[in-house]
Amino acid sequence: MKNKALNLRVSEKRLNILRAYAMDRDKTMTAIVEEWIDSLSIKSLPAIHLNTDSKNSG
């Protein structure tokens, strides 16, 4: 899997909340955001098949 960048503008308060949430769960902020994205349900679009298994990147 080729990594891409995602830049977000959020308030300092929200950034600190995300940092604390990630630290509390011993995860990176990237992992928290990726898990949230993976939990989204897209019902209005055709099925999207994403390879989220980094072992099968190729």
C-alpha positions in Angstrom: 0.0 0.0 0.0 1.3 3.4 -1.0 0.8 5.9 1.8 -0.7 9.3 1.1 -0.9 12.4 3.4 -4.0 13.9 4.9 -3.9 17.4 6.3 -6.6 18.6 8.6 -7.4 21.9 10.2 -8.9 21.5 13.6 -9.0 23.6 16.7 -6.1 23.2 19.2 -8.7 21.9 21.7 -9.7 19.1 19.3 -6.1 18.3 18.4 -5.3 17.9 22.1 -8.4 15.7 22.6 -7.2 13.5 19.7 -3.7 13.3 21.2 -5.0 12.4 24.6 -7.4 9.8 23.2 -4.6 8.2 21.2 -2.2 8.2 24.2 -4.9 6.7 26.5 -5.3 3.8 24.0 -1.6 3.5 23.3 -2.1 4.1 19.6 -1.0 6.7 17.1 -3.3 9.5 15.9 -3.0 7.9 12.5 -4.3 4.6 13.8 -7.2 6.3 15.5 -8.2 8.1 12.3 -7.8 5.0 10.2 -10.0 3.0 12.5 -12.6 5.7 12.4 -12.5 5.7 8.6 -12.8 1.9 8.4 -15.9 2.1 10.7 -17.8 4.4 8.2 -20.7 2.9 6.3 -21.1 4.0 2.7 -24.6 3.0 1.6 -25.3 5.4 -1.2 -22.3 4.4 -3.3 -21.5 1.2 -5.1 -19.4 -1.3 -3.0 -15.9 -0.1 -2.5 -13.3 -2.8 -2.0 -10.2 -1.5 -0.2 -7.2 -3.6 0.5 -6.4 -2.6 4.1 -4.0 -5.5 4.6 -0.5 -4.1 4.2 0.8 -7.6 3.8 -0.9 -7.9 0.4 0.4 -4.6 -1.0 1.9 -5.3 -4.3 
